[in-house]
Amino acid sequence: MTNTSNQVESAQQDHPSIPSLSDVLPSFRLDGHVTIVTGGSGGLAHTLVQALLAQGSEVALLDLSVERLEYTARELQEFIKANKLPKLNVSTWPCDIGDAAIVDEVVRAIPLKHNGIVPDKLVHTAGYCQNTPALDYDARQAELLVRVNLMGSMYICQSMSRLLMQRSQRRRSVSSEDDSAAEACPQLSNVSYVLIGSMSGCIVNNPQPQVAYNMAKAGVIHMVKSLACEWARYGIRVNSISPGYIATALTKKVISGSPEGAALQQEWTSRVPMGRMADPREFVGAMLYLLSSSASSYTTGENLVIDGGYTCW
Ligand SMILES: NC(=O)c1ccc[n+]([C@@H]2O[C@H](COP(=O)([O-])OP(=O)(O)OC[C@H]3O[C@@H](n4cnc5c(N)ncnc54)[C@H](O)[C@@H]3O)[C@@H](O)[C@H]2O)c1
């Protein structure tokens, strides 16, 4: 792939040279990469991980329950076999994303199960929602939700970046005669983090009250912009995808968890210009775009709202 400055130069020439197809068409392949997927046993992750494997990425799945992770991994091996994909390593890691020390420990251990490859792609889906009126919200419950949904988003990005930078500095100081130069500014490539935010970070859902979730997701969107600015100089891109209502375990629990569930679903879809909830497959394209170093090489700090038009009304 020709680098971006060369492309700009050739576009400016009077007689531009004929580009090759790989100069024109981006690649969405992820061969040789390890992608960390948090919330790896969740409904949205279920589909996103299948797409990652189909694009050749190994995956490290982080979630709370060992049993659910093991079940997910077995299911994914079936998926690989049924679709005749090449053998790909799927590792599983019980991990509370709201615990910074555990997240760091897990991220450092992942290369040991992936032939030493340091993960440089992230799909962060871990999170949960609570529908509680603000006046009744127990402080500890709200703090816990913010710790998992917001702080967890920062912990996973920090741990990955620290490890990538340490490895890059070590490589440079081994190959460089001048150690002080090697310590200057680690330059990484192809590093991309995709965090699942929510349209709840941009609007207030109605009618269900969910103040802690809404503020945590608004925080995720702005954290993404902050990290994108801090880490652009290292070659790390950070973006978010903010979905509208998706038909997954999270929303099915809300719908079936109360007698008013069906009416609530009706209320939700009536507020979506496209008149329906999303299918998890409808987020695969955005994820692959943001992970691809050729398709989204100039995209960072972006929040892609994919909501069937909900936030337009
Ligand atoms: N489903 C929707 O309508 C919808 C809409 C907008 C945004 N989102 C967001 O998308 C993401 C995925 O949602 P989903 O619908 O797949 O939900 P899900 O409940 O199916 O999956 C979420 C996963 O996160 C895991 N998780 C929760 N707390 C964790 C913790 N402390 N540490 C590690 N893992 C933890 C859960 O065990 C679960 O497997 C979430 O961040 C959610 O907020 C969902």
The ligand as a Gaussian input file, in Angstrom:
#p B3LYP/6-31G(d) Opt

LIG

0 1
 N      -28.338000      -3.845000      22.843000
 C      -28.542000      -2.571000      22.592000
 O      -29.654000      -2.148000      22.228000
 C      -27.428000      -1.584000      22.695000
 C      -27.629000      -0.279000      22.224000
 C      -26.602000       0.647000      22.312000
 C      -25.396000       0.262000      22.870000
 N      -25.216000      -1.007000      23.324000
 C      -23.929000      -1.344000      23.893000
 O      -23.370000      -2.412000      23.180000
 C      -22.533000      -3.182000      24.021000
 C      -22.895000      -4.652000      23.906000
 O      -24.234000      -4.804000      24.293000
 P      -25.026000      -6.176000      24.054000
 O      -26.368000      -5.785000      23.573000
 O      -24.207000      -7.142000      23.286000
 O      -25.186000      -6.638000      25.576000
 P      -24.909000      -8.056000      26.227000
 O      -25.426000      -7.969000      27.619000
 O      -25.416000      -9.143000      25.359000
 O      -23.302000      -8.108000      26.225000
 C      -22.509000      -7.356000      27.098000
 C      -21.425000      -8.234000      27.652000
 O      -20.623000      -7.452000      28.544000
 C      -20.280000      -8.283000      29.628000
 N      -19.931000      -7.518000      30.810000
 C      -20.765000      -6.816000      31.621000
 N      -20.089000      -6.304000      32.653000
 C      -18.796000      -6.686000      32.495000
 C      -17.619000      -6.479000      33.246000
 N      -17.620000      -5.819000      34.425000
 N      -16.458000      -7.010000      32.791000
 C      -16.437000      -7.719000      31.642000
 N      -17.521000      -7.956000      30.896000
 C      -18.692000      -7.445000      31.316000
 C      -21.526000      -9.129000      29.864000
 O      -21.226000     -10.299000      30.634000
 C      -21.991000      -9.418000      28.464000
 O      -21.479000     -10.635000      27.976000
 C      -22.710000      -2.601000      25.432000
 O      -21.647000      -1.727000      25.704000
 C      -24.009000      -1.828000      25.327000
 O      -24.065000      -0.774000      26.255000
 C      -26.202000      -1.937000      23.250000

